[in-house]
């Protein structure tokens, strides 16, 4: 049913929200103040026509916008978009009664995303590689992406051909593409068992295309060059498809913030350390205990540490911090703790941190809601939040990174 709606405000997922007698209706690709005709289905509606556009509406940067679900907000004037994204962090903090005004948002430019996870599927004989349509399993085949590094975008035709060699059947799968110092690192996941003939074809194609590494479900099929990533001069080779901060500039800004906060700390724990984006930078000045649940990432961090001269000692260990958080007695003697968990946050670990005497904590998060929850736990344990920095690492999406810095006064003896 098509109805006329007036968009009152923006929702946390980047949809416009219209208030109706029977509750809010969420309308993607709309802006506050707009009047739209929309096809409603329950609490969601698809815009059919923009009857009265907002003066803040701008031309999207990508031809696929509105079909591809990778971006939600290319149509919004940049200053208003950035203010809204900063407000996501403000509102998350306020929901937990944390009275801290976030710093100004750090913007990331288009074309700087070095790591992208594409969806792929064979459809009627042709390969589709792109991003899922919003709230759908349909893969939108993309010919451009203004968010991604141009070197990734220019490789899309070759990725289509490589995926056609690798894919088995018509089930969807994922392709993680990372721009490294040596070129593109390409990791397929869920594409099916690779036969011997296909393996040889992959090797030939990768050589002709100049890809640094190609892997399938964690197995390296060919590595022409070590796909290195640099963390302040320390070179690591991430595991196939391994986690990295999506934008190098965002990682650098966050690392500088963390390092300035840690200051002259001599012993630091980096929890949920990944491949060492923070740990290896911290090791320029402090001994570091790096804990991470993924064994391949721990191994990559350890190799990077051992191959980099001039670092202080880094102890890298595999540990599931959701199941086995560091206990207060294990935190004794640490001058600072850095943690950067997945979207679920670090609730169990924060409950133990709150009982500790660690003087400084740097909390990095890609989820304002779980960050605010974790900060509330730490505040209840006596920590004070000194600052919160939002970072727009996920351009034109409803996701935002943040770095919160905390301190606990020394106890009087």
N, C-alpha and C positions, 0 to 999 in steps of 0.2 A: 504494500500500500504506500503510495506517495503522499507525503505530507509536507507542509511548510513549517520550517523550524528556524528559530533565532538562536544563534550560538552565543551563550552567555560568558563562557570562560574556557580555558584550556585544561584538559585532564592530564594526569601524570604520565600517561602513555602517549601524549601528543595528539589526542583526538579533541576536536571541539565538543563541548558539552552543551546541549539544549535542555532547559528545564521544562517539563511537561506536567500536566496534572497527575499522571501516573508514574512520575519519577524521571530521573535524568536519562537522556538519550545521547549516545556517543557517536559522533560523526567524523570520520577521518578526513584529513585534507581540507579542513575548514578552520576559520579563525574567529576570535571573539568579535561580536558585533555584526557578523554576516547573517543574512537571511538566505536560506537555501530550500530548495525542493529536494527531498530525500526519500529513498525507498526504505521504510522501516521494517525491521524484523526484531521484535522484542526491544531490548535496551540498546540495540545498535541500528545504525542506518547508513546507507551508502548515498553520498551526494549525487543527485541527478543534474541539478543546475544551480549555479550560484546566482541568485536573483539580485542580491545587493552585496558586492564584494567589499572587503575591508580595505581601507587605504594602506594598510600594512602588508597587503598581498603583493608578492613579487613573482617574477617569472622563474620557475624551477630551473636548476642548473642541469638537469638530466632529462633526456627524452623518455626514460622509463619511469619517471616519478609518477606515482598514482597507481601504477600497476605493480611494479617491484615493491616488495615489502621491506627492503633494506633501509630506506629513509622514510621519515614521517613528516618532516618539517622544512623541506626545501622552499616551500611557498611563502615563508614568513620573513619579513624584513629582519636583517641580521641583528640589529641592536635589540629588537623586541624578543627575538628568539633567544639571544644570549641572556637577557634579563630573566626570561622564563626558566631557562635551564639552571641558572643560579638559584632561582626561587625554589626549584625542586629540593635543593639541599637545605635552604632556609626553612621550608615547611616540614621537612623530615626532622630537623632539629627541634623545631617548635612543638611537634607532636609528642616529643619526649620531655618538653619543658626545659630544653637546653638553651639558655639565653646567650647565644653567641652569634654575632653577625658574620656570615661568611665573607671572605675576601672577594675581590672582583674575579670573575671567571677568567681563566686562562683559555684563550681560543686556540684551536688547531686549524691550520689552513686546509683547504681542499687539496686533494692529490698527495697527501702525506701518509696515508694509511699503508703501512708496510706489510701487514698481515691480514688476509681476508679468508673467510671460510665460505666457499661457494657450495650451493646445492647443485647436483647434476642428475640427469636422468636421460635414458634413451627413449625417444618418443617417435613412433612411426618411422624408424630407421635413422632419425637424426638425433644428434646429441644436443641437449640443452644444458647450459651452464650459467648460473646466475644466482638469484636469491628467491626464496619463496614469496609468493604473494602473501600479503598480510592475512593472518588467520586462515591459511590455506596450505595444502601440500603441493600446490601447483608451482612448478619451477618457471620463473620468468627468465627467459634467455636474454642476457644483456650483451650489448655491443659496446657499451661505455659505462664508466662509473667514475664520477667526479670526486668521489671520496678516496679512491685507491691511488696508490703510487702509479704514475703513468706507465712504468715498466711492467706492472702487473696487467694493466689494461691492454697494453700492446701485445701481450702474450695470449690473450683470450682465444684468437683463432687457433693457435697451436695447442692450447689446453683442450679445445673441442676435439681436435684430432687425437690427442693423447688419451683423452677419456674414452673415445670410441674404441681404441685398442684395448683398453684395460677393462671396461665395463662388461659384466656378464649379466644378461637378462635385462629386464626393464625396471627393476627396483631402484628407487632413488639412493644416492650415496653422497658423500661429501668430499670436497677437494680443498685442502688448506694450502694456500699459496703465500709464501713469505719471501720478501725481498731481502737478500743477505749481501754481505760483502762480496761473495763469489757469484752472485746471480740468484735465480729463482730456485727455491726449495719447495717441491711439490709433493704433498702427502695425500694419498687417496685412502678413504676409509669406507668400508661397507660395499665395495664395488664388485665383490665376488672373487672366487678362487682364480688365480692367474695361471693359465696353462703355459707349457714350455714355449710354444710358438709365440704366444703373446708376450712372454718375458723378453724374448729376443727382439721382437718388434719394438717393445718399449725402450730397450737399450739403443737400438738404431735411431729411433725418433729423438730420444733425449740428447744423443750426441749431435744430431743434425740441428736441433733447436738450441743447443748450448745451455741446457738446464743444469744447475749445479748438482741437484740430487732429486731422484724420484723414488718414492716409497709407496708400498701398498700395505695397509693394516699394520704399520710399524716395521715392516721388513724393507730394508733398503734394496731396491732393484738395481740401481746404478748411482754411483757418486763420482762425478767428474771432478769436483772440487769441494773442499770442505765448506759447507754453507755457514760461515761464521757470522756471529753478531758481536759487536763490540760494546762492552760496558766500561766506559772510561779507560779504554786501552786494553782491557782484559778481553781476550777473544774466547768465546764459547761456541760450541756447535750444538744447537738445541736438538733434542730427539725429534724424529719425524712427527710433524703435527703438533709439536710441543708448544706450551703456552709462552707467549711473549706479550709485552705491552704493545698495543696495536699501533701506536704512533711514537716514533723515536723522540720527537720534541716533547711530547707529554711525559714520557719516561724521564727525560733529562730534567724537566721542571720539577717533577715530583722527587727525583733523587736529590736535587739541590736543596729542596725544602727539608728533606729528611736529614741530610748531612749537616745542614746549618743547625738544626735542632739538636742533633746528637752531640755536636761540638767536639770537645776533647775527650769524650768517653773512651775508655780503654777496653771495655768488654761489652759487646753488643750481641743480642740474639736477633736474628732475622727469621721470623716465623712465616710459614707458607712461602718459602724463599724462591720457589720456581728454579730457574736456571742461574739465578744470582744477580739480577738487575740491581738490587740494593746491596746484597752481601759483598760482591766484589768491589763495589765502589767504597763501601764502608771499610773494607780491608786495607785501603790505602793508609788508614790512620788508627784502626782498632782491630783487636782480635774478635773474630766473629764465629758464633755458633749458628749455623744455617740448618733449619729443619724444614723438611718438605715431604709430602706423602707419596709423590711420584718418583719411583726409583730411577727412571731414565733421566729425569731432570736433576736429581741429586748427583748422578754420575757426570752429567755434563758440567755442572757447577764445579765439581771436584777437579775434573780435568782442566777446566779453565783456570782455576786457582793454581794448580801445580805448574801450568805452562806460563804463568805470568810472574816475572821477577819483581821483587820489591814489595810484595804484599805481606802484611802480617798474617798470622795463622788463621786459617779458616777451617773449621771442623764441620763438614757437611754430613748430615745423617738423614736417613729415611725415617719418618715418624708421622703417623696419622694423628694430627693434632685435634681432630674432631673426637677421636676415641681416646687419645692419650695426650691431653694438653700438658704443657709444662706445669708442674706443681710449685707452690710457693717456695718450698725448700730448694727446688732446682733453679729458681730465679735469684737466689741469694748470690750476691757478688756481681750481678750485672749492672752496668751503668745506664743501659738503655735497651729498649725492645722496639723492634719494628715488626709490624705484621700487615700482610697483604693477602687476605683470604679470598676464596671464591665468593659469589654473590650471597651465599648463605651466611656469611659473616663469621665471626670468631667468638660466639657467645660462651662456649665452654672455656676457652682459653682466657677470656676476659674476666670470668668469675674468679679464676686463680690469680690473674694479674692484679685484680682489685685488692687482693689480700697481701700483695707483695710490697716491698719497699723500693722497687725499681724507680729511680728518680724521673726518668723521661721515657715517654712512649710516643711513637709515631704510628698512627693508624691510617692505612691506605685502603680504599674501598671503591668498588664499582657499583655499589648499591646504597644510596643514601638512607634507606629505611633500616637496613641491618647495621649500617654504621652508627646511626643514631641510637639504636638499641644497645650496641656495644659500648658507646660512649656513656650512656646512662648507667651502665653497670660500673664502669670505671669511676665515674663521678661519685657514685654511692660509696666507693671504696676510698675516697679521699683525693682523687685526681682532679685537677682543674684543666679545662680546655683553654689553651692559649690562642689557637687559631684554627680555622677550617678553610682550606683552599679548594674551590671547585675547578676541575679541569675538563674541558670539552673534548675528551679523547674520541668520543663516538659522535662525530659530526652529523647533524640533522636527524639524529635518533633521540628517543626519550631517555637514553642512558647517559650518566655523567659520573666521572671519577672524582674522588675527593681525598685530600690529605688532611688529617686532623692531628694536631700536636698537643700533647698533654704533659703535665708535670705534677709531681707529688712532693709537697714540702717534707723535709727531713723530720723524722720524729725526734722530739726532745727526750734525751735520756735522763 
